[in-house]
């Protein structure tokens, strides 16, 4: 039998048949792995440039040697090609593209969209309807901003369950930080105006807001509405005072400063943000370069990808010129519906900002690489201790948490060569087992995690750590055997003498116990992973336990089933709101009569429960 190999990809011939329209091209390997996504002003010229005789970097040559086919998508404009490129890089993660990688969740200021909007700190998915301002580099910056907002505009910050059940103003009103819409001490139109002004302030339009307030103050004075004029005067004075304290250079500044530092194939992009003249602090990013060593290319990719998801300011300062700067500038201006400028080689005070960002990028990258070096040393020691041929690339660790069998939760944390991969952490709510049976809980968690991997051909770890001794390890072995999972090394992490750190025993599948000692880099790494799994499990358990206990308070009351419980919690916004309600208010809920309302009230407040007779 004669084996025939597929002919090599003829890039020149492929490019010759392309149009000169703008668009996006994709390179694929023989196994259909996506290698690279790129944009082009003219597809024929750009694709053809890869296959001419001009010298190319080792990274590009390695990529081209794997290309088996290419696809193109024609777009209507260069800007549209840029947007499509960013979308494909984000969703498909090509092997050779520089891609923005950021597992952290940064806080925002949330202004909700409801009848009486509230303003609050928000971190995580944007599930709540409203406007999100940010991101901010840290919680402190958000709290400082919220402190300003409450002083200036007196918007509420309380949760809806509290807001709906207030009968008198809270302390925030007493100290002048809220206008008390909960008890109708402010007219709806006046509150809506405060919300609009707050939005302008958060958008960086404080100068425009101050001028507008000044005009309104003058009009109120001319109309002999002196009390209103005085209130507006005080607001303008406060606003100007805030500006005086917060402005960096004496005038409103709304800009981002970006600097890129590289070392080999590692890179750090530092973002220094100013909004409305206020320094919002720095925020480091570590893009996945995939072999790209040019700081210009890395920074250019970062700018186009980052501002595809975040609103750009009108001015972005860079520490270097980037490829396709004019194209990116046009695309950002179009998406922001305002002129956005990219600038480099700036002078004066702005040059100082760029130098500051550049210095921070270099320092942060060195710190990151030092940390990675230590991580590499621990990984190498782990490889030698376990007798592996290659370094461990992916580690998962399972832990079980419960309180005397209540609300059992299993955690699974993931570490790779760079550290924790928090986006891949998982929790499992354990059910259907005897309370307190850690063995059964561990087996269920392992089965659920790896059954899905087997069915969907998902990724498997090189090393699986089990927080526990031989018993838990045996359960994990049995679960993997039942699923037919092979090639995963199992290690149990048993607590040491008196549960002291550094005295842990590593239980191997063949029954051996390793005691590397506190000085062992391998054990230090295992401790780090184990402790993270423990923390993640406890957090999940506490949340589940609290929810269960809150729910059980209602379930224990005769006459309260799932439907009535749901109606009560929905009506009052949760158990806190229900507990704050009186018997008469509780009786207004559909399906709740006076007698049942009395029993609910008594149960929640520890009072003698009235008899159920006559209901």
Secondary structure, 3 states (H helix, E strand, C coil): CCCCCCCCCCHHHHHHCCCCCCEEEEEECCCCCEEEEEEECCHHHHHHHCCCCCCCCHHHHHHHCCCCEEEEEECCCHHHHHHHHHHHHHHHCCCCCCECCCCCCCCEEEEECCCCCEEEEECCCCCCCEEEECCCCCHHHHHHHHHHHHHHHCCECCCHHHHCCCCCCCHHHHCCCCCCHHHCCCCHHHHHHHHHHHHHHHCCCHHHHHHHHHHHHHHHHHCCCHHHHHHHHHHHHHHHHHHHHHCCCCCCCCEEEEEEEEECCEEEEEEEEEECCEEEEEEEECCECCCCCCHHHHHHHHHHHHCCCCCCCCEEEECCCCCCHHHHHHHHHHHHCCCCEEECCCCHHHHHHHHHHHHHHHHHHHHHHHHHHHHHHHHHHHHHHHCCCCCCCEEEEEEEEEECCEEEEEEEEEEECCEECHHHCEEEECCCCCCCCHHHHHHHHHHHHHHHHHHHCCCCCCEEEEECCHHHHHHHHHHHHHHCCCCCEEEEEECCHHHCCCCCEEEECCCCEECCCCCCHHHHHHHHHHHHHHHHHHHHHHHHHHHHHHHHHHHCCCCCCHHHHHHHHHHHCCHHHHHHCCHHHHHCCCCCCHHHHHHHHHHHCCCCCCCCCCC
